Amino acid sequence: MKTLTFLAISTLKIVFLLCFLFCYSCETKELATLAPDAQPLANSEVISKNSLTSGQKEYTFSPAAGDKRSYYISLPANYSSTKKYRVLFIFAGTDSTGKEMYEWLGKGWNANTPGLEKLMDNTIFVYPDQKYNWGNDKGWALGNYAAPFDGMHDIQFTKELLELIKNTYSVDNNRIFATGHSWGGDMANVTAYFLKGVFKAIAPVASNRPYWFENNGSYINEPNYLGNTAVWIFFGLDDDHFGSNSIDGDFGIQQADFWILKNGGNQNQYTTNAIGNQGDITETYSGTSQVKLTLYQGGQYSGGGGLLGHQPPDYYFKAVTDWFKTF
């Protein structure tokens, strides 16, 4: 009788230990590993939907995407897995973190200019972090044509991060967008094109001339991009970061030329609309997906910092969120 009691107790202990290990393995994890071939994971293999939170996250992606990477995510206050949400990627400028972009573009740069998150409800906001340095600058690798800032690792990172978001949260796959400022605007451009239209629409602000789309003086042709990303380019007429290299908004015009070509538009056929209160004009080109170009006057940014001609106008927030909500 004593032997039976001992065996029963031992069996119960083993069962209890196995249950504990199983439950522990199901808890929310900030770190996980994406398969090397970057295939999306099943929901049960990612992050528990029962304990989702906004904030800073880490995840181990494939080696091609940089292994362990970080990002900041902001969920709607009343997030529910029974609803489908838009997703908006916000790419940081030089030497900036995702959390800093959340504070600046997400929340708005002062109390009188509500940011993207205030104006765009039912949206999951994703703020990826940069990882790589070029000399003294931290920024993004912009594809194979962007020397000296070349490489596909950040584009692959964006692809895998989006798959992680899709497999973790309740996402409307037809309403995924991106925006970014300066080097982050470059990143919005290259991910839209090299990931072949994964974003429904993008809004790059104050980004460089499209050297990342050029090879031996000609625009490249990415196979299977079908002209299915709408683009709204914002660029300052007196951008004091690019200075005399971009006279009268030339870098913004060059970006528009590229996207008009790739989206099947005509540079000579467009409509115009007034925007802001200083006489700015938005040109809209039709095609398989529209291309919009706004060249803005200086003095319309009310935030802090330097290079004020390089910063977005205050009206950017409402204009771009209203536009994203039309899709």
HELIX and SHEET records of a PDB file:
HELIX    1   1 LYS A    2  SER A   25  1                                  24    
HELIX    2   2 ASN A   43  GLU A   45  5                                   3    
HELIX    3   3 LYS A   49  SER A   51  5                                   3    
HELIX    4   4 PRO A   63  ALA A   65  5                                   3    
HELIX    5   5 GLY A   98  MET A  101  1                                   4    
HELIX    6   6 TYR A  102  GLY A  106  3                                   5    
HELIX    7   7 LEU A  116  LEU A  119  1                                   4    
HELIX    8   8 HIS A  153  THR A  168  1                                  16    
HELIX    9   9 TRP A  183  PHE A  194  1                                  12    
HELIX   10  10 TYR A  211  PHE A  213  5                                   3    
HELIX   11  11 GLY A  243  ASN A  245  5                                   3    
HELIX   12  12 ILE A  247  GLY A  249  5                                   3    
HELIX   13  13 ASP A  250  LYS A  262  1                                  13    
HELIX   14  14 LEU A  308  HIS A  310  5                                   3    
HELIX   15  15 TYR A  316  PHE A  324  1                                   9    
SHEET    1   A10 GLY A  55  THR A  60  0                                        
SHEET    2   A10 LYS A  68  SER A  74 -1                                        
SHEET    3   A10 THR A 123  PRO A 128 -1                                        
SHEET    4   A10 TYR A  85  PHE A  91  1                                        
SHEET    5   A10 VAL A 171  HIS A 181  1                                        
SHEET    6   A10 ALA A 201  VAL A 205  1                                        
SHEET    7   A10 ALA A 230  GLY A 236  1                                        
SHEET    8   A10 VAL A 291  TYR A 296  1                                        
SHEET    9   A10 ASP A 280  TYR A 285 -1                                        
SHEET   10   A10 THR A 271  ILE A 275 -1                                        
SHEET    1   B 2 TYR A 132  TRP A 134  0                                        
SHEET    2   B 2 ASP A 137  GLY A 139 -1                                        
SHEET    1   C 2 GLU A 214  ASN A 215  0                                        
SHEET    2   C 2 SER A 218  TYR A 219 -1                                        
END                                                                             
